[in-house]
Amino acid sequence: MAYRVYVPSDTTAKALGADRLAASIDALAHEMGDPLEIRRNGTRALYWLEPLIEVDTPEGRYGFGPVKERDLESLFAVEFWKGEVDHPLALGLVEEIPYLKRQQRLTFARAGVIDPLSLDDYKAHGGYRGLDNALALEPQVIVDAVKESGLRGRGGAAFPTGIKWQTVLNAPADQKYIVCNADEGDSGTFADRLVMECDPFMLIEGMTIAGLAVGATQGYIYLRSEYPLAQKNLNAAIETAYANNLLGENILGSGQRFDLEVRLGAGAYICGEETSLLESLEGKRGLVRAKPPLPAIVGLFGKPTVVNNVLSLAAVPFILDRGAKAYADCGMGRSRGTLPFQLAGNVKQGGLVELAFGPTLRELMFEFGGGTRNGRALRAVQVGGPLGAYLPESQWDTPLDYEAFAKIGAVLGHGGVVMFDDTVDMGEQARFSMEFCVAESCGKCTPCRIGSTRGVEVIDRIRAGENVEGNLELLSDLCETMVDGSLCAMGGMTPFPVQSAMKHFGEDFVKHTSDAQALAEEA
Amino acid sequence: MLQHFDPNKDYGTPASLSENLVTLEIDGVEISVPEGTSVMRAAALADINIPKLCASDNLDAFGSCRLCAVQIEGRRGLPASCTTPAEQGMKVWTQNDKLAKLRRNIMELYISDHPLDCLTCPANGNCELQDMAGSVGLREVRYGFDGENHLDAPKDTSNPYFTFDASKCIVCSRCVRACSEVQGTFALTIDGRGFDSKVAAGQDEGFLDSECVSCGACVQACPTATLTENSVIEMGQPEHSVVTTCAYCGVGCSFKAEMKGDKLVRMVPYKGGDANHGHSCVKGRFAFGYATHKDRIRAPMIRDSIDQPWKEVSWEEAIGFAAKRLKAIQAEHGRESIGGITSSRCTNEETYLVQKLIRAAFGNNNTDTCARVCHSPTGYGLKQTLGESAGTQTFDSVMKADCVLVIGANPTDAHPVFGSLLRRRLREGASLIVADPRHIDLLDTPHLGDATHLPLRPGSNVAMVNALAHVIVTEGLEDTGFIAKRCEDDAYAKWRAFIQDPRHAPEAVEEVTGVAADKVREAARTYAKAPNAAIYYGLGVTEHSQGSTTVMGIANLALATGNIGRDGVGVNPLRGQNNVQGSCDMGSFPHELPGYQHVADPVARGRFEAAWGVEIDHEPGLRIPNMFDAAIAGHFRALYVQGEDIAQSDPNTQHVEQALRSLDCLIVQDIFLNETAKFAHVLLPGSTFLEKNGTFTNAERRINRVRKVMPPIAGKEDWEVTVALANALDYPMNYAHPSEIMDEIAQLTPSFAGVSYDKLEQQGSLQWPCNDEHPVGSPIMHVESFPIGKAHFAITEFVPTTERANRRFPLLLTTGRILSQYNVGAQTRRTDNQVWHDEDVLEIHPHDAEERGINDNDWLGISSRAGHTVLRARISERMQPGVVYTTFHHPHSGANVITTDNSDWATNCPEYKVTAVQVEKVSQPSDWQKNFHDNHQRQHKFLHEAKPAAE
């Protein structure tokens, strides 16, 4: 019997040479008479260990990583496929690696375990049990389950998913839609990509259940064009699902219909904002719509529409399979379930960390992340993407909880965590926030359209030492104007990183002047 | 609570049509508004004016400028009042320190990217940005002006009527939204994003080269000087304005004529106009320059013979000269030897007076009108079937239609403002059926839903309409309840037996119409099954040998499906000229007194005789074509033509010219030396709609006021000229003002009994019938019953026209109109509209062109049984093979040299839409065109010689 070897296949592993590695292992195995069966799993998302090669043994899967081409000779020499062998890259049982073991992987339970495109694998690991259950339930019961699970929008806004679904369920219409927001654009985030690349059936199942719950028969996955592998895997999985009556006009013989299509974005960050996304999906410019009306009532093509992030929809099969309570049992306060955090930036152990809400930011960054990659002191961290606040050390003990973060003027957002060491110039980071808004503003509302450009200019003047006091006041006014006046979260949150940088790292703005005092007063 | 609507105020967002009211409190003021009303509009209704820049009440709320932020009790943040619906019990504050600061800071951002040249800016004094800067108290721009900006953005001056100055743009998107939502052209967009966002026409190719149709909606929507009329740039802001009615097509748009003294600065569509609700097209909005064109006839002129130079004379002399000739001719050749033609471009009062002059002073019924050559079959056909010679609906009714059947009409070119309304409804999902030989633009409406084109052969309308009816009857799609209750039994039974005969089946007539039977069946089902289905038709229906039959067939369709008598349905003739409806209403036809009262009806005639103090002939007089024939035969010797150019617009030009040459006295009253005037002995200067008072009646029977904004160029309004001529003919007429003429009309015409200028002032406009039964008019007709009691199904046998393609003339020519030009072009050719259409061309299908070796722009000789002319070729797939198309806006084109004497069997409306022709490449103009050119030169020389020698 051939030994089974797993070589990861997500974009990150591929970028680190996983495909070449797979081919080389195959070639070497061939030379020795094919004792190895190579399977392509997704990824465990322990990125500092990628490419992480796994082998099946009766005790479980053993891992080796990070494996380079040059390591193959020695791995073959020790017959790595037997698992427990002596090799510098040997990691032992993968499930026992503390980074993974200490996580609560509900959504990412299958990531890296299964072949992403194998429906059998998916089903063998609990897939489609949620849909089976849902098909036997009244729509209201499904919606109630999602409500009881406490699931909140994982795209960043944290709006209760069940309430959104209830609104769509209650809206009478001849056509409703489920739209999956897969325009993952936050800096340092990759959880959506991992779902789509490593476990695409989970998203399909989640969207199908959503369709049953609210009476929508058509779903769209709005995918950023920068994710070609996700597109490929999704399309392949959708095709398989159709072929197995898991999509289409008669899902598993129930007489219920749900169709699903992937649509590509065109590189605009703003199209991750749900109303811009809908405009784009309709074939128009990605321009933010005013709310009300809510997309749940007047959404895609004017019809009631559920717009949910990949992670929100991906959490649904678990809830319908294991019950709302199983999900709600995780977490703290009003933040129930788990959030897949993504550690990036200057971090030693980057990767995906799915945790029940509750631990502190410090635990996440140090106990999982292991501090900075270069060993320098950590100075600032931006949580929740480019619109999230920069947090100084004094705030690192904040629990990972929506409300706790809101209290300190920060957001958890989509769970991206980007770390900076003590060489960072926070004045430049503040400028970058405005610059990002300049590049990505849709241009509809004035505070964002003109304000971001002026923001860059004012910060430049401050950093150049021009009328620092006056310009700091102006910057502070501008931030207030953008927060109070912008049409959507893009302009409304751009000031958060700026204001937090001014408040906590004021010295970086005025290091060219002696006017630090003025800043402190303004902030 | 009833809300007063002030058309001069911008309420920020459109009105909600909900009947549920919600009550909220704004700045402590309680107000009740329909559910769905925005907080901004609710505030405006309470006279609380929230600052705004991107909002306008003809556009959906957009929420981009953020100046309209308010504070609402219990709500987070500062929501935009334009996008926030008013809710029951809501408490709103529109002014406080926080809001003031936010607004000032937003305005500071705006002004940091805006030129500071207010004093020399064309919008100075009429700039919303300036107003808002003032309102929020902006005092400084702390950002300075050396940051990134658009101050050097280039101007687009490609459009002749307005300038796009990108440096002044605040990217509020009002222009883009107006182009999409109001006009429905979608020519404008915002290009780029963020700070780089800019307005772009088409694919950023400039306004003139883009799909822009110059309707002016963007210019009107612009809150700054970015889009400004060139006339305002040149003349400055107007100082007063007068509301009046456009004198172009039958839509009858209301405009504010914005004036500086007696100089017209610009025409701005009036929001209070019930036909147009503040929208316009390129003609009404911009093409008014003809009114002050150097070609205007400024003094009366006479001459003894058409081979003589004109002589400029006083009004008294000209009128005296005309009267003397008319009297002499009648004395010599009899009372019937003279006649007159009223104009569908003149006012109701003027038209009424001309027919009165003919009936009372000439003493005969030789009166006709240019409606003879356009919508006379409508008058006949609808009277026969529905009992009234008029369309049944308001324009707004289309917004309730679920299916719109357009037959032989091209609304986006010929009735553009209605076209835009229709397109709005089509975008909302109404299905469209177009029966037309050409692929008209309506079929390319952006965001159109279900649409079917039935590209029938010219001349097969009756076969098509019968086939549609056949399907309805044989597939059981009739509204039997409606028919039983509202239609006359015998006529229906006869019609039903007639129409279900297999010879009317779509399959049977496929060869005649050229349209696949299953398409016709599908269209019939769509029309019949729609909850509300409406028919709109134009001259493509009437200008045929069976024009009246098609009109009756259309009425049959509406009756059979019960699509009469409520909103969203009906039979709607789209009238070509501004007052076609009115000129027909006013008794212009030889057989009908005002209000369609037959001259043979002794009771009606008696009323007029009593009022006018004369005896009226009980025999109908001559129709226009009869006048021509009689002139050539020698017993019709004099003609008074007010505001119609029969020499250009009537068919078979050479025949018309021969008739005109035969006259002893041709009196032409017109604003220009038109083609007819070249054959005239007396030329009386006409006045434009800007120079007189009166009323026009549009295609929806709406009587609109025309108000004088400048003095008549030659001293007299048209009605005054007719009065003078009557008096000179010893028939006394005494009116101090057109309102007195209307009073007389009201007294003699039952359907106008309730109309008066006072009531028009109060109501804005009135749709007849307006009388004791309908004191404020009748938007929808035939709601309870028909004027003839029960409606009458008419038998509509298809009789093919004798004008058929054969080996000698293998192609069928059909004629029509284009957006930028109007009718004979006398007005629009004297404006910058020439930019879009400076010559008539022959559109020919590539297949027919290929066969003849024709390329684009080749000179083509076009011959028919009637004549020969030469036009340039334009190869186009809008037509089907075998059909060619042209317009007749330029006299030297000679389009009507080719059209024949064939006409509608009932009304003599010419068969303009079908002429068998041959087309071949040529190298020189036709003989007619050469003669035309020579005569044109000679007659203009005569005109220049008219002026008395300088002292």
Chai-1 contact restraints between the chains, C-beta under 6 A:
chainA,res_idxA,chainB,res_idxB,connection_type,confidence,min_distance_angstrom,max_distance_angstrom,comment,restraint_id
A,A290,B,G63,contact,1.0,0.0,6.0,A-B,restraint_1
A,A290,B,T83,contact,1.0,0.0,6.0,A-B,restraint_2
A,V438,B,G194,contact,1.0,0.0,6.0,A-B,restraint_3
A,S441,B,G194,contact,1.0,0.0,6.0,A-B,restraint_4
A,C442,B,R193,contact,1.0,0.0,6.0,A-B,restraint_5
A,G443,B,R193,contact,1.0,0.0,6.0,A-B,restraint_6
A,G443,B,G194,contact,1.0,0.0,6.0,A-B,restraint_7
A,G443,B,S197,contact,1.0,0.0,6.0,A-B,restraint_8
A,K444,B,S64,contact,1.0,0.0,6.0,A-B,restraint_9
A,C445,B,S64,contact,1.0,0.0,6.0,A-B,restraint_10
A,C445,B,R66,contact,1.0,0.0,6.0,A-B,restraint_11
A,T446,B,C65,contact,1.0,0.0,6.0,A-B,restraint_12
A,T446,B,R66,contact,1.0,0.0,6.0,A-B,restraint_13
A,T446,B,I106,contact,1.0,0.0,6.0,A-B,restraint_14
A,T446,B,L109,contact,1.0,0.0,6.0,A-B,restraint_15
A,P447,B,R66,contact,1.0,0.0,6.0,A-B,restraint_16
A,R449,B,G194,contact,1.0,0.0,6.0,A-B,restraint_17
A,R449,B,F195,contact,1.0,0.0,6.0,A-B,restraint_18
A,I450,B,L109,contact,1.0,0.0,6.0,A-B,restraint_19
A,I450,B,D113,contact,1.0,0.0,6.0,A-B,restraint_20
A,G451,B,L109,contact,1.0,0.0,6.0,A-B,restraint_21
A,T453,B,E148,contact,1.0,0.0,6.0,A-B,restraint_22
A,T453,B,F195,contact,1.0,0.0,6.0,A-B,restraint_23
A,R454,B,Y143,contact,1.0,0.0,6.0,A-B,restraint_24
A,E457,B,G147,contact,1.0,0.0,6.0,A-B,restraint_25
A,L474,B,R142,contact,1.0,0.0,6.0,A-B,restraint_26
A,D477,B,N105,contact,1.0,0.0,6.0,A-B,restraint_27
A,T481,B,N105,contact,1.0,0.0,6.0,A-B,restraint_28
A,D484,B,L78,contact,1.0,0.0,6.0,A-B,restraint_29
A,D484,B,L102,contact,1.0,0.0,6.0,A-B,restraint_30
A,G485,B,R66,contact,1.0,0.0,6.0,A-B,restraint_31
A,G485,B,L102,contact,1.0,0.0,6.0,A-B,restraint_32
A,G485,B,I106,contact,1.0,0.0,6.0,A-B,restraint_33
A,L487,B,G63,contact,1.0,0.0,6.0,A-B,restraint_34
